[in-house]
Structure formats: C-alpha cells, structure tokens
Amino acid sequence: VSVVMDDIVMENVTLKSFPLFDIKQIEVSRGPQGTLFGRNTTAGVINIISARPTKEFEAQGSLSYGSYSSISAEGAVSGPLMGDTLMGRVSLMYKYRDDWIDNTYTGPGIYDDELGGFDDIAGRVQLLFQPNNQFSALLNVHTRSLDGQTASVFRANIFDKGSNNLNANFDRDKVFYNGGDGNRQKYDQTGAGLTMSYDFGGVTLTSITGYETVDGFSRGDIDGGVAGVGPGFIPFDSDTQDSVDDATQFTQEIRLASPDAGPITWQLGAFYFDSKLPIITVGGALNPAEQKQTNESWAVFGQGTWAATDRLKLTAGVRYTEDDKKLTSPATATVKVSDNFVGWDVSANYEITSDFSV
C-alpha cells in the first residue's frame, strides 16, 4: 500500500511517519493502482489531503490532556493575504508524554520513569496563488522534529512457547535493560511541494514537484533483557542503533487530464523519482555497517474511462516504468540492478444500485 501526502508519494518508512494534523480528507483506493500511481500499490493507495488555504478567515484548534502528562495540541489559521488572489494557511501540532516505564535492572527506584516519553512538534505553511479561474499554484512547506525515549520497547520471553498468552515476565510499566541508552529516538524531517495547474478550457495541465529530507536515529536494547540473567533465557546482549543520515527524495509529475464530466475521461502523464537513503547500523562491539541506497526511476502513463451507460463504466490504462537501483557499502562491492516494465489494466464497473456495484 502506497502512502501519498498532498500529492507527494512517501516512499520510505521514515517519510511515511510524518504526523497527521489539520487534515481535509483521506481517500482509500483499494486494489491495484499501478497505472496511475506506479509501483508498491498492489493492494491500494492511501491519499492524505491537508486542509487548504481559504478565501475567508478561519481559525480552529484543539487541546487534550491525559495520563502520563500526555498533551495533544493542534491549531490552524487560514485566510486571504491579497484579496482572492493569494491565500495562506499555517498549521501546527504538538504532542508530549512523560516517561512512564521503569528500568528495574539496577534496582527499584534508580531508573524510575526512564522510557516511553516523547516530544513531537510539526508545522505546515501553505500559500495558494490563484490570479484567475485558469491558473493556480499551491506551495506546501512542512517540518517535523521528534525527540524522546520512544523507540520500540523490546521485552524478552513474555510468551510461553506454544501459547499466545502473556506470562509473568510481562509488566506493562517495567523493563529489565542493561543497554539501549533509554531506547532513544530522534528524527527531523523537512519537505516542500509545489502543485501548479492550468485549465486550457477542455484539458488541464498539472505539475507536481516534491522534495523531502529526513535525518535521525533509533536505538534500542533489542534483546529485551540481560544475557544470562533474564527474564528467561537470553543467549547474548544486543544493543543496536539504526541511523538515517540525510535521506532525500525528489519527485516530479506532469499530467494532462480531461474534464471530470462527459462520457469519456482520460489522463496522460510522466513521472520522475530520485531518492538517496544512507543508513548506518551500530550493534554493540561490532563495527558500524554503512550502506547507501539510491533509486532513480521514470515512467509514462495513460488511463481512460468510458461511461457506456449511466451504470456501466469501462476503464483501460497502461504504464511504462524504468527503474535503476544501486547499493554501496564500504564492506561489500557495489550492487546495481535495473529493469523496465509495462503494466496495464482493463476493468468494468456496473452499478446495480446506488449502494451496490460489481
């Protein structure tokens, strides 16, 4: 399932984790979506759309407080900056939680409330330029900073073999760690997107440019206890940190589309993708394992739908993709792989009633 946020595909897991706030709507397209959206969409696409700048002033906010001093705050302000020509919107999000998990390895009370807390702050600024009914340009700049003891909390031997039931080794509020440095996690992400469209009076040309960068690390005591001590049998200690060192992603899409109304609708377009993902893994006494994954890809695509009757729609599409990937590491030889692929689909949708179709 591919995740698309404000027209930009979020390809790696660190980009997908950008928090959701001030959202207008979320669209779920089920089933293969490769013709229009490309690879990694075999099961579908989740399309997340932020609230857009408005021509009239509006403001909204929310604040909640809960257990472990948990705070969740959101707010947004939107309105005209230059009549109906230029509009802006500023959205902010803040989440906080105290540490609440005790580390009992060195004795009760010494490492109380050591894990589980975090600070997460994010913001988005949008500018919408709309000088007439034909042309519009939307600039979206966003950033996020996550800091805290929020990496995965590993727990050793909390299930009995052959059972799905938690045993006496599990205590929700306690762990037994001799490593992990508090299971720290920190990520900083910044990105920008520019969507421009021009209506020629029958067809609309759209350009979508996106750039994302993320940097951070996640560390944990992944054996979930202490080797030779427990809980249960742990053969060796494992303290591991994975770091993403200034990963970047650039995307560019251009498409030409017919009006939504009419018996025949269609889209034609081209897509370019370029990403660099440097990863450093450090595990205990082992030397750091470094690798850099790069991926460059481009595609051209087209899809059309014919409303044969009021209830029957026939759709056909095709996409050609070229993909080049490279993995480099100081410890191993460089590996390169390339491929090209033609994907296509033909479908028919018949609306039996307004609530049921096949």
Secondary structure as UniProt FT lines:
FT   STRAND          2..5
FT   TURN            6..7
FT   STRAND          8..10
FT   HELIX           13..16
FT   STRAND          23..30
FT   HELIX           34..37
FT   STRAND          44..50
FT   STRAND          58..66
FT   HELIX           67..69
FT   STRAND          70..82
FT   TURN            83..85
FT   STRAND          86..97
FT   STRAND          101..103
FT   TURN            105..106
FT   TURN            108..110
FT   TURN            112..113
FT   STRAND          118..129
FT   STRAND          135..148
FT   TURN            161..162
FT   TURN            168..169
FT   TURN            172..173
FT   STRAND          174..175
FT   TURN            181..183
FT   STRAND          185..199
FT   STRAND          204..221
FT   TURN            222..223
FT   TURN            227..229
FT   STRAND          239..257
FT   STRAND          264..283
FT   TURN            284..285
FT   STRAND          289..307
FT   STRAND          312..329
FT   TURN            330..331
FT   STRAND          332..353
FT   TURN            354..355
FT   STRAND          356..357
//
